[in-house]
Amino acid sequence: MDTPAQHTERDRSSEPDAGSGEGSRFSRTRARLVAALPWRRVLAGAVLATAALLLCSSYVVQPFLIPSGSMEPTLKVGDRLLVNKLAYRFGAEPERGDVVVFDGTGSFVREDPDADSPTGAARGAAASLGLAEPADTDFVKRVVGVGGDRVVCCDARGRLAVNGTVVDEPYLYPGDTASRVPFDIVVPGGALWMMGDHRSRSSDSRDHLGSPGGGMVPVERVSGRVDWLGWPPGRTGSSAGTDAFAGVPAPGAAHG
């Protein structure tokens, strides 16, 4: 008696075609998604890392690229600094001799017209990571006078005096005097008198004596204190402070 032939293989007509149809499209789509996953993870990781760096740069430590020689020999062109943004965050204020980064908008420069543009935003992000020169409104200078100080320059030996006390400044560029421009100013409360260490090449508070504000930088415009030098390798380490102002009396206690 004959029996029906037994199928030794599955009927392929019941399966999705291997080369076309919904099953094939699904397989190809799934393969593309699987292949794209590593790149998506890399991209997501890069975005998160950049966001973390920007957050750290905004509130903790900011890289800063030195674009000019106005702070030589303390800081040189191409140096990359690490600015301590917590230095003045909890009630402390800048002191005489501190090297600080600040926003000069309204004191050293007018409003930045590119600040709100996409190009300006991209440049600002790159600068905050130390990958580009800082914005034209960002400066690094030394605090020479704080609120209430009387700063006078210069005596017969080219030195300045703060609250009646002559200050020898060992950080000045060799051959420079304290200033080639004489001045006699009193720093208002809540403001700072800023000068570069390479006085003959620094555009600082002296250049804005006749401007609104008289070259004074509001304390709230200070971003942070330069505490570390991160590049080049031969100059890395903590930024040395100065005791040049150690003998300066408090405002109101001046002598002479």
C-alpha positions as CSV (number, residue, x, y, z in Angstrom):
1,M,0.0,0.0,0.0
2,D,1.4,3.2,-1.0
3,T,1.8,5.9,1.6
4,P,2.1,9.6,1.0
5,A,5.6,10.8,0.5
6,Q,7.2,12.2,3.6
7,H,8.6,15.7,3.3
8,T,12.2,15.6,4.4
9,E,12.5,19.4,4.1
10,R,10.3,22.2,5.2
11,D,8.3,23.7,2.4
12,R,10.3,26.8,1.5
13,S,7.2,28.3,-0.1
14,S,5.9,29.0,3.4
15,E,9.0,31.0,4.5
16,P,9.8,34.6,3.6
17,D,11.9,34.7,0.5
18,A,15.6,34.9,1.3
19,G,16.3,37.6,-1.2
20,S,13.2,39.8,-1.0
21,G,10.1,40.4,1.1
22,E,9.4,41.7,4.6
23,G,11.7,39.1,6.3
24,S,14.6,40.2,4.2
25,R,14.0,43.9,4.8
26,F,13.7,43.3,8.5
27,S,17.0,41.4,8.5
28,R,18.8,44.1,6.7
29,T,17.3,46.8,8.9
30,R,18.3,44.9,12.0
31,A,21.8,44.4,10.7
32,R,22.2,48.1,10.0
33,L,21.0,49.0,13.5
34,V,23.4,46.5,15.1
35,A,26.2,47.9,13.0
36,A,25.4,51.5,14.0
37,L,25.2,50.8,17.8
38,P,28.9,51.1,18.5
39,W,29.1,54.4,16.7
40,R,26.1,55.7,18.5
41,R,27.6,54.7,21.8
42,V,30.9,56.4,20.9
43,L,29.0,59.6,19.8
44,A,26.9,59.6,23.0
45,G,30.1,59.1,25.1
46,A,31.8,62.0,23.3
47,V,28.8,64.3,23.9
48,L,28.6,63.4,27.6
49,A,32.4,63.8,28.0
50,T,32.3,67.2,26.3
51,A,29.3,68.3,28.5
52,A,31.1,67.2,31.6
53,L,34.2,69.1,30.6
54,L,32.2,72.3,29.8
55,L,30.4,72.0,33.2
56,C,33.8,71.5,35.0
57,S,35.2,74.5,33.0
58,S,32.3,76.7,34.0
59,Y,32.4,75.9,37.8
60,V,35.6,74.2,38.9
61,V,38.7,74.5,36.7
62,Q,38.9,76.3,33.4
63,P,41.7,75.7,30.8
64,F,43.0,79.1,29.4
65,L,45.3,79.7,26.5
66,I,47.7,82.7,26.7
67,P,47.4,84.6,23.5
68,S,49.9,87.5,24.1
69,G,53.1,88.4,25.9
70,S,51.5,91.0,28.3
71,M,52.2,88.7,31.3
72,E,55.8,87.8,30.5
73,P,57.9,86.5,32.1
74,T,55.3,84.9,34.4
75,L,53.2,83.6,31.6
76,K,54.3,83.1,28.0
77,V,52.5,83.0,24.6
78,G,51.1,79.5,24.2
79,D,51.0,78.6,27.9
80,R,47.9,76.7,28.9
81,L,46.7,77.6,32.4
82,L,44.3,75.9,34.7
83,V,42.1,78.6,36.3
84,N,40.8,77.9,39.8
85,K,37.1,78.9,39.5
86,L,36.4,78.0,43.2
87,A,39.1,80.4,44.6
88,Y,36.6,83.3,45.1
89,R,33.4,81.2,45.2
90,F,32.8,81.1,48.9
91,G,33.3,84.6,50.2
92,A,37.0,85.1,49.4
93,E,38.0,88.0,47.2
94,P,41.0,88.6,45.0
95,E,44.1,89.9,46.8
96,R,47.0,92.1,45.7
97,G,49.4,90.0,43.7
98,D,46.9,87.4,42.5
99,V,47.0,86.6,38.8
100,V,43.4,86.3,37.7
101,V,41.3,85.8,34.6
102,F,38.4,88.2,34.2
103,D,35.7,89.4,31.8
104,G,36.7,92.9,30.7
105,T,33.3,93.8,29.2
106,G,32.4,97.3,30.3
107,S,35.8,98.0,31.8
108,F,38.5,97.1,29.2
109,V,36.2,96.6,26.2
110,R,32.7,97.4,25.0
111,E,30.1,94.7,24.6
112,D,31.2,91.8,22.4
113,P,29.0,91.9,19.3
114,D,29.7,88.2,18.5
115,A,28.9,86.9,21.9
116,D,25.4,85.7,21.0
117,S,26.1,84.5,17.5
118,P,26.6,80.8,16.7
119,T,30.2,81.5,15.8
120,G,30.8,83.3,19.0
121,A,29.2,80.5,21.0
122,A,31.3,77.8,19.3
123,R,34.5,79.9,19.8
124,G,33.5,80.4,23.5
125,A,33.0,76.6,24.0
126,A,36.4,75.9,22.3
127,A,38.1,78.6,24.4
128,S,36.6,77.2,27.6
129,L,38.3,73.9,26.9
130,G,41.6,75.5,26.1
131,L,41.4,74.6,22.4
132,A,41.2,78.1,21.1
133,E,42.3,81.6,22.1
134,P,40.1,83.3,24.6
135,A,37.4,85.7,23.6
136,D,38.4,89.3,23.1
137,T,36.6,90.2,26.3
138,D,38.7,87.7,28.5
139,F,41.9,88.9,30.1
140,V,44.6,87.6,32.4
141,K,46.3,90.3,34.6
142,R,47.8,90.8,38.1
143,V,45.8,92.4,40.8
144,V,47.8,95.5,42.0
145,G,45.1,97.4,43.9
146,V,41.9,96.3,45.7
147,G,39.0,98.4,46.9
148,G,40.1,101.4,48.9
149,D,43.8,101.2,47.9
150,R,45.6,104.3,46.7
151,V,48.0,103.3,43.9
152,V,50.6,105.8,42.8
153,C,53.3,105.6,40.1
154,C,56.1,106.2,39.8
155,D,59.0,107.2,42.1
156,A,62.5,108.2,41.0
157,R,63.4,104.5,40.7
158,G,60.4,103.6,38.6
159,R,58.5,101.9,41.3
160,L,54.8,102.1,42.3
161,A,53.4,102.6,45.8
162,V,50.3,101.2,47.3
163,N,48.8,103.0,50.4
164,G,52.1,104.9,50.8
165,T,54.3,101.8,50.7
166,V,56.8,101.3,47.8
167,V,56.4,97.9,46.2
168,D,59.3,96.1,44.6
169,E,57.9,93.9,41.9
170,P,60.2,90.9,41.1
171,Y,57.8,89.5,38.5
172,L,58.2,92.5,36.1
173,Y,59.7,91.8,32.7
174,P,63.4,92.5,32.7
175,G,64.1,96.2,31.9
176,D,60.6,97.3,32.5
177,T,59.7,99.9,35.1
178,A,56.4,99.8,37.0
179,S,54.8,102.1,34.4
180,R,55.8,104.6,31.8
181,V,52.5,106.4,32.3
182,P,52.3,108.2,35.7
183,F,49.0,107.8,37.6
184,D,47.6,108.4,41.1
185,I,44.3,106.6,41.6
186,V,42.1,105.3,44.4
187,V,40.3,102.0,43.8
188,P,36.6,102.1,44.5
189,G,35.1,99.5,46.8
190,G,34.2,96.3,44.9
191,A,36.7,97.0,42.2
192,L,40.3,96.1,41.2
193,W,43.2,97.8,39.5
194,M,44.8,95.4,37.1
195,M,48.2,95.4,35.4
196,G,50.2,93.0,33.3
197,D,53.8,91.9,34.3
198,H,55.2,93.0,30.9
199,R,54.2,96.6,31.5
200,S,55.6,98.1,28.3
201,R,53.4,95.6,26.3
202,S,50.4,95.3,28.5
203,S,47.1,97.0,27.8
204,D,45.6,97.2,31.2
205,S,43.9,99.5,33.7
206,R,46.3,102.3,32.8
207,D,45.0,102.4,29.2
208,H,41.4,103.1,30.4
209,L,42.0,105.9,32.9
210,G,39.9,108.3,30.8
211,S,37.2,105.8,30.0
212,P,34.0,105.3,32.0
213,G,34.9,103.3,35.1
214,G,38.5,104.6,34.9
215,G,40.0,101.1,34.1
216,M,38.6,99.6,37.3
217,V,37.4,96.0,37.0
218,P,34.4,94.9,39.1
219,V,35.2,92.0,41.5
220,E,32.2,90.1,40.2
221,R,33.8,90.0,36.7
222,V,36.7,87.9,37.9
223,S,36.4,84.3,36.7
224,G,39.0,82.7,38.8
225,R,42.7,82.7,40.0
226,V,45.6,81.2,38.0
227,D,46.8,78.4,40.3
228,W,48.4,75.9,37.8
229,L,50.3,75.8,34.6
230,G,49.3,72.8,32.5
231,W,51.5,73.3,29.4
232,P,54.2,73.2,28.1
233,P,55.7,70.1,30.0
234,G,58.8,71.9,31.1
235,R,56.8,74.6,32.9
236,T,54.0,72.6,34.4
237,G,53.2,72.9,38.1
238,S,51.5,75.2,40.6
239,S,51.7,79.0,39.9
240,A,54.1,80.6,42.4
241,G,52.6,83.5,44.4
242,T,54.3,86.7,45.4
243,D,55.0,88.4,48.7
244,A,55.7,91.8,46.9
245,F,52.6,93.3,48.7
246,A,53.2,91.7,52.1
247,G,54.2,95.0,53.7
248,V,51.3,97.1,52.2
249,P,49.0,98.4,54.9
250,A,45.2,98.1,54.7
251,P,43.4,101.1,53.1
252,G,43.1,103.9,55.6
253,A,46.2,102.8,57.5
254,A,48.6,104.2,55.0
255,H,51.6,106.1,56.1
256,G,53.8,108.8,54.5
